[in-house]
Amino acid sequence: MKNLNVIGIDLAKNVIQVCKVSKHGELISNKAVSPSKLKELLAKATPSIVAMEG
């Protein structure tokens, strides 16, 4: 479990911002996706810690 990335998700109605950061704090990706694409993106992701704003 030492190699986990962190995926941060900012929820919105039409566009969801998804930011992926390595265990070293390096930005891997930062994308705006539709709600329907979020499920696909998470299904394809490597094991990660997922954090959502609330």
C-alpha positions, 0 to 999 in steps of 0.5 A, spaced: 500 500 500 506 504 499 505 506 492 498 509 492 496 515 488 491 520 491 485 522 486 482 528 488 475 529 486 471 536 486 463 534 485 459 539 480 453 538 477 455 538 469 463 537 470 467 534 475 474 536 476 479 530 477 486 531 480 491 525 480 497 526 485 503 521 486 505 519 493 511 524 492 506 530 491 507 530 483 501 532 479 500 526 474 493 529 471 488 534 472 482 533 468 475 536 467 470 530 466 462 529 465 459 525 471 458 519 466 466 519 465 467 519 472 465 512 473 470 509 467 476 513 470 475 510 477 474 503 474 481 504 470 485 507 475 490 504 479 489 502 487 488 509 489 486 513 495 480 517 493 478 524 496 472 528 495 470 535 497 463 535 501 
